[in-house]
Structure formats: C-alpha cells, structure tokens
Amino acid sequence: MNWIKRVLHIGEKIKKVLKKRPTKEEIENSDWTSCCKGPVLKKELEENLWVCDSCGKHHRISCRQRFDIFFGKNNYEILETPIPKDDPLRFEDSRKYTDRLKEARKKTNQDCAVMIARGKINEINITAGAINFDFIGGSIASAEGEAIITGVQHAIDNNNPFVFFPCGGGQRMHESPIALAQMTRTTLAINELKKNNLPYIICFTDPTAGGITASFAMLGDIAIAEPNTLIAFAGRRVIQATVKEELPENFQRAEYVQECGFVDLIVERKDLQEKIGSLLSILLKQNSDINNKLSDETSETNFETSAKAS
C-alpha cells in the first residue's frame, strides 16, 4: 500500500505542476510572447518591427515604439501634455479608478494613454500622436482629450501636418460624461486644423473602436490602416444580433472597411514612414499651390478695387 500512496502522491504533484499557469505579470516580463505558431521570442519580433514573419500579424506596440518606427530612434521629441485632476467623479467599481490609473502609469511609463511627439520625415516637420492600448485599453478620458488637443494646437502653431495612430476601445467609462465630451472637443480641434489648411493623416492600428472611431479617427484627409486592423463602432456580436444575419468573416477588418470606402490605403508597418512622407510631400505642395493661387486672386482683386477708386 505504501508504494501505491507514493505513486498517487507523485501523481498529484505532477498534476499541480501541469495545472500551474504563469501569471499575467510573469508573461509580460518574460522574453516570450505568442503568435500563430505558438511561443515566439520578443527580441525576434522587435527586430521585425513587432510583425510576425509567418502570419504577418502586426502586434500592438507602445507609443514610444510607434514613434521609434515612424520617426526613427532618437529622431523625435515627446511633448508635454496637460494632466487634469485624477478621478473627478470618484468612480469605483471592483477597484478604485485611482488604483487603475496608478497601475496603468507604472505599466506603460506614461501619464495617460495618448502621447504626442514632434519630428521630421523627408525634411518635413510633423506633429504626431499615438495611443497605447496597454493604458486601460487605450480608452479616452479627459487627460487623453487634452493631449490630442495639445497636439493639434502644436501642429497649428508650428504650421505642421498632424499624423495620428489611434488604437483603443473608445471612451473611458470611469469618467462617463467627461469622457464622452472628448469626442466633441477633439472633433472641434480637428476642424481648427482643417481651417488652417494643414494635412491630417490617420493610420488605424489594431483595434480602433467605439468613440474613437466615431470622432477624430474618422476625420483624416487620408485614412491609412495596418493590415487586418479591427475598425469598428459597435462590436461584431452586437451587430449580428441586431441584423439577424451572418456577417462576413473579415467583417470590420481593415480590408473589408477599405472595400466599404472608409479606408484609403492599407500599408504594412515597415512602409508607413515612406508612404506617409510621400503623401505629406504631395499634400503640402498642393496646399502651397492653392495658397499661392488664393494670394494672387486677392492681389488682383485689391488692384482692381484700387484702380476703380482712383
């Protein structure tokens, strides 16, 4: 009987070892992540701009990683953005909102989900913004709204085009009406950018949904997307339950959205710098030609008015 007990005891130990799962924190701090063929070294992904060699999946990246790829390492400057008072509504669900903010800031080394930077591509000064999904799902609240508006104002003050890389699930429920108000505020800010005749390019990154899609993210002069990016307002299951129909397999993915006319170009991450640089060169030349034409027409009108007066 003793040997049977020993075997059973060993069996229980083996079960415990097999059942043990690494914690979320252990996975994040490890050298590995997962993709189509199972575990893959993060270092290998990083060397390929966080894109899988096998399936082409564009993995989510932080704002700094985004700017490193877009501008080049050490070729940009992060701009400071205002941070409003934390937790204006004293929101608490299963945890305090203030605790969630502390955790997100520690995890991402960012004050809020949005970062703004300035740099150069093809000798063109550019103001750019990005959202980090790891900061409470990339959701938009008062601090994120202020950051976007600060980025737009910087672009206007410096006569720069504005490029933005949205990513996130929408407005943050922890700030309820304040978060919803950012949809209007950011939209009005983009309108000011357009009044100043400055190009605004959007590059959708996975996933972009909810109030982000329903506001500033859909207002770009040119809309670009990384391959297979989820671009949506309501979720697939909600829509399917509403229309009572089977939806296409690639529904709400960048390729499907492009077919519907909401995305102009699908560009791989490695080609974004070159493609956006080329587009901005064309847009800025066109804007310059338009402004020169308007200036000439104004001069002619003033001359004719002066001639009639004399």
C-alpha positions as CSV (number, residue, x, y, z in Angstrom):
1,M,0.0,0.0,0.0
2,N,2.9,2.3,0.7
3,W,4.2,2.2,-2.8
4,I,0.6,3.0,-4.1
5,K,0.4,6.0,-1.8
6,R,3.8,7.2,-3.0
7,V,2.7,6.8,-6.7
8,L,-0.5,8.7,-6.0
9,H,1.4,11.4,-4.2
10,I,3.8,11.8,-7.1
11,G,0.9,11.9,-9.5
12,E,-0.8,14.7,-7.5
13,K,2.5,16.7,-7.6
14,I,2.7,16.2,-11.4
15,K,-0.9,17.4,-11.8
16,K,-0.1,20.6,-9.8
17,V,2.9,21.3,-12.0
18,L,0.9,20.8,-15.2
19,K,-2.0,22.8,-13.9
20,K,0.1,25.8,-12.8
21,R,-0.2,28.7,-15.2
22,P,2.1,31.7,-15.3
23,T,0.6,34.9,-14.1
24,K,-0.2,37.8,-16.4
25,E,2.7,39.7,-14.9
26,E,5.1,36.8,-15.4
27,I,4.1,36.5,-19.1
28,E,4.5,40.3,-19.7
29,N,8.0,40.2,-18.0
30,S,9.2,37.1,-19.9
31,D,11.2,37.0,-23.1
32,W,8.4,35.3,-24.9
33,T,5.0,36.1,-26.4
34,S,2.7,34.0,-28.5
35,C,1.6,34.1,-32.2
36,C,0.4,31.8,-34.9
37,K,3.0,29.0,-34.3
38,G,3.0,29.3,-30.6
39,P,5.8,30.9,-28.5
40,V,8.0,33.5,-30.2
41,L,10.9,35.5,-28.8
42,K,10.0,39.2,-28.2
43,K,13.5,40.1,-29.4
44,E,12.8,38.5,-32.8
45,L,9.5,40.3,-33.1
46,E,11.2,43.6,-32.2
47,E,13.8,43.1,-34.9
48,N,10.9,42.8,-37.4
49,L,9.1,45.9,-36.1
50,W,6.8,43.7,-34.0
51,V,5.3,42.0,-37.0
52,C,5.2,38.1,-37.3
53,D,7.3,36.7,-40.1
54,S,4.9,33.7,-40.5
55,C,1.4,35.2,-40.5
56,G,2.1,38.9,-40.9
57,K,0.2,39.8,-37.7
58,H,1.0,43.4,-36.6
59,H,1.4,43.1,-32.8
60,R,0.3,46.0,-30.6
61,I,3.1,48.4,-29.7
62,S,3.6,51.3,-27.2
63,C,3.6,55.0,-28.2
64,R,7.4,55.2,-27.9
65,Q,7.8,52.1,-30.1
66,R,5.5,53.6,-32.6
67,F,7.5,56.9,-32.7
68,D,10.8,54.9,-32.9
69,I,9.5,53.2,-36.1
70,F,7.8,56.3,-37.6
71,F,10.5,58.9,-37.0
72,G,13.5,56.7,-36.2
73,K,15.1,56.2,-32.8
74,N,16.2,59.5,-31.1
75,N,14.8,61.5,-34.0
76,Y,11.8,62.9,-32.2
77,E,10.8,64.8,-29.1
78,I,8.0,63.9,-26.8
79,L,5.8,66.9,-26.0
80,E,4.4,67.5,-22.5
81,T,0.6,67.5,-22.3
82,P,-1.7,68.7,-19.5
83,I,-2.9,66.2,-17.0
84,P,-6.3,67.1,-15.4
85,K,-7.2,66.1,-11.9
86,D,-7.5,62.3,-11.5
87,D,-10.8,60.7,-10.8
88,P,-13.1,63.8,-11.0
89,L,-16.2,61.6,-10.4
90,R,-14.7,59.4,-7.6
91,F,-15.5,56.4,-9.6
92,E,-15.2,52.9,-8.1
93,D,-16.3,49.5,-9.4
94,S,-14.5,46.4,-8.4
95,R,-11.5,48.7,-7.8
96,K,-10.8,52.3,-7.3
97,Y,-10.2,54.3,-10.6
98,T,-7.2,55.9,-9.0
99,D,-5.7,52.5,-8.4
100,R,-6.3,51.6,-12.0
101,L,-4.5,54.8,-13.1
102,K,-1.5,54.1,-10.9
103,E,-1.2,50.6,-12.3
104,A,-1.5,51.8,-15.9
105,R,1.1,54.5,-15.4
106,K,3.5,52.1,-13.8
107,K,3.0,49.5,-16.5
108,T,3.3,51.9,-19.5
109,N,5.6,54.6,-18.1
110,Q,3.0,57.2,-19.5
111,D,0.8,59.7,-17.7
112,C,-2.1,58.9,-19.9
113,A,-2.9,56.7,-22.9
114,V,-2.0,59.3,-25.5
115,M,1.5,60.6,-26.3
116,I,2.4,63.5,-28.7
117,A,5.7,63.9,-30.4
118,R,7.3,66.1,-33.0
119,G,9.9,65.0,-35.5
120,K,10.9,65.1,-39.2
121,I,10.3,62.9,-42.2
122,N,11.7,63.9,-45.6
123,E,12.7,67.3,-44.0
124,I,9.0,67.9,-43.2
125,N,8.3,68.9,-39.6
126,I,5.5,66.7,-38.3
127,T,3.4,66.6,-35.2
128,A,2.3,63.1,-34.4
129,G,0.2,61.3,-31.8
130,A,-0.4,57.7,-30.8
131,I,-2.4,55.7,-28.3
132,N,-1.1,52.9,-26.1
133,F,-3.6,50.1,-25.7
134,D,-1.9,48.9,-22.6
135,F,-3.1,52.0,-20.8
136,I,-6.6,50.9,-19.7
137,G,-7.4,49.6,-23.2
138,G,-6.4,52.8,-24.9
139,S,-9.6,54.4,-23.7
140,I,-10.1,58.2,-24.0
141,A,-10.8,60.3,-20.9
142,S,-10.1,64.0,-20.0
143,A,-6.3,63.6,-20.0
144,E,-6.3,61.9,-23.4
145,G,-8.6,64.6,-24.8
146,E,-6.2,67.3,-23.6
147,A,-3.3,65.5,-25.1
148,I,-4.9,65.3,-28.5
149,I,-6.0,68.9,-28.4
150,T,-2.4,69.9,-27.4
151,G,-1.1,68.0,-30.3
152,V,-3.4,69.7,-32.8
153,Q,-2.6,73.2,-31.3
154,H,1.1,72.4,-31.6
155,A,0.6,71.5,-35.3
156,I,-1.3,74.8,-35.9
157,D,1.2,76.9,-34.0
158,N,4.1,75.4,-36.0
159,N,2.3,75.0,-39.3
160,N,2.9,71.3,-39.2
161,P,0.8,68.4,-40.6
162,F,-0.8,66.2,-38.0
163,V,-0.4,62.4,-38.1
164,F,-2.3,60.2,-35.6
165,F,-2.2,56.5,-34.8
166,P,-5.4,55.6,-33.0
167,C,-5.9,52.4,-31.0
168,G,-8.4,51.7,-28.3
169,G,-11.9,50.7,-27.3
170,G,-13.5,54.1,-27.1
171,Q,-14.4,56.5,-24.2
172,R,-13.5,55.5,-20.6
173,M,-16.5,54.6,-18.5
174,H,-14.7,55.7,-15.3
175,E,-15.1,59.4,-16.4
176,S,-18.5,58.9,-18.1
177,P,-19.9,62.2,-19.4
178,I,-16.4,63.9,-19.2
179,A,-15.0,61.1,-21.4
180,L,-17.9,61.4,-23.9
181,A,-17.3,65.2,-24.1
182,Q,-13.8,64.5,-25.5
183,M,-15.5,63.2,-28.7
184,T,-16.8,66.7,-29.4
185,R,-13.7,68.5,-28.1
186,T,-11.3,66.5,-30.3
187,T,-13.6,66.9,-33.3
188,L,-13.7,70.7,-32.9
189,A,-9.9,70.7,-32.6
190,I,-9.5,68.8,-35.9
191,N,-11.9,71.3,-37.5
192,E,-9.5,74.1,-36.5
193,L,-6.6,72.1,-38.1
194,K,-8.6,71.9,-41.3
195,K,-9.4,75.7,-41.2
196,N,-5.7,76.3,-41.2
197,N,-5.3,74.1,-44.3
198,L,-3.0,71.6,-42.6
199,P,-2.9,68.0,-43.6
200,Y,-4.3,65.4,-41.2
201,I,-3.5,61.8,-41.8
202,I,-4.9,58.9,-39.7
203,C,-3.3,55.5,-39.5
204,F,-5.7,53.0,-37.9
205,T,-3.9,50.4,-35.7
206,D,-5.5,47.3,-34.1
207,P,-8.0,47.7,-32.5
208,T,-9.8,51.0,-33.1
209,A,-13.4,51.1,-31.9
210,G,-16.2,52.9,-30.1
211,G,-16.0,56.6,-29.6
212,I,-12.5,56.9,-31.1
213,T,-13.9,55.6,-34.4
214,A,-16.9,57.9,-34.0
215,S,-15.0,61.1,-33.6
216,F,-11.5,62.3,-34.5
217,A,-10.3,59.0,-36.0
218,M,-12.7,59.2,-39.0
219,L,-11.8,62.8,-39.9
220,G,-8.5,62.3,-41.6
221,D,-7.8,63.8,-45.1
222,I,-6.3,60.4,-45.8
223,A,-7.1,57.2,-43.8
224,I,-4.5,54.5,-43.7
225,A,-4.7,51.2,-41.8
226,E,-2.2,48.5,-40.9
227,P,-3.2,45.1,-42.3
228,N,-6.1,43.2,-40.6
229,T,-6.7,46.1,-38.1
230,L,-10.1,45.9,-36.4
231,I,-12.0,49.2,-37.2
232,A,-15.5,49.3,-35.6
233,F,-18.0,51.2,-33.6
234,A,-20.3,48.5,-32.1
235,G,-19.0,45.0,-31.7
236,R,-19.5,42.2,-34.2
237,R,-21.8,40.2,-31.9
238,V,-24.0,43.2,-31.2
239,I,-24.4,43.9,-34.9
240,Q,-25.0,40.3,-35.8
241,A,-27.7,40.0,-33.1
242,T,-29.3,43.2,-34.3
243,V,-29.5,42.5,-38.1
244,K,-30.1,38.7,-37.5
245,E,-27.7,37.8,-40.4
246,E,-24.4,36.0,-40.7
247,L,-21.6,38.6,-41.2
248,P,-18.6,38.1,-43.5
249,E,-15.5,36.5,-41.8
250,N,-13.4,39.7,-42.4
251,F,-16.2,42.0,-41.2
252,Q,-14.8,45.2,-39.6
253,R,-11.3,44.3,-40.6
254,A,-9.2,46.9,-42.5
255,E,-9.5,45.1,-45.8
256,Y,-13.4,45.0,-45.5
257,V,-13.6,48.6,-44.3
258,Q,-11.5,49.6,-47.3
259,E,-13.9,47.9,-49.7
260,C,-16.7,50.0,-48.0
261,G,-14.7,53.2,-48.7
262,F,-13.8,54.2,-45.2
263,V,-10.0,53.4,-45.6
264,D,-7.9,54.7,-48.4
265,L,-4.8,52.6,-48.1
266,I,-3.6,49.5,-46.2
267,V,0.1,49.8,-45.5
268,E,2.5,47.5,-43.7
269,R,4.3,48.9,-40.7
270,K,7.7,48.8,-42.4
271,D,6.4,51.0,-45.2
272,L,4.5,53.6,-43.1
273,Q,7.3,56.2,-42.8
274,E,8.0,56.2,-46.6
275,K,4.3,56.2,-47.6
276,I,3.2,59.0,-45.2
277,G,6.3,61.0,-46.0
278,S,5.4,60.8,-49.8
279,L,1.7,61.7,-49.1
280,L,2.6,64.7,-47.0
281,S,5.0,66.0,-49.7
282,I,2.2,65.9,-52.2
283,L,-0.4,67.4,-49.8
284,L,1.8,70.2,-48.7
285,K,2.7,71.1,-52.3
286,Q,-0.9,71.2,-53.3
287,N,-1.7,73.4,-50.2
288,S,1.1,75.7,-51.2
289,D,-0.1,76.0,-54.8
290,I,-3.7,76.7,-53.5
291,N,-2.5,79.3,-51.1
292,N,-0.4,81.0,-53.8
293,K,-3.4,81.0,-56.2
294,L,-5.6,82.5,-53.5
295,S,-3.0,85.1,-52.7
296,D,-2.7,86.0,-56.4
297,E,-6.5,86.3,-56.7
298,T,-6.7,88.5,-53.6
299,S,-3.9,90.7,-55.0
300,E,-5.7,91.1,-58.4
301,T,-9.0,92.0,-56.6
302,N,-7.3,94.6,-54.5
303,F,-5.6,96.1,-57.5
304,E,-8.9,96.3,-59.5
305,T,-10.6,97.9,-56.4
306,S,-7.8,100.4,-56.1
307,A,-7.9,101.2,-59.9
308,K,-11.7,101.8,-59.8
309,A,-11.4,104.0,-56.7
310,S,-8.8,106.2,-58.4
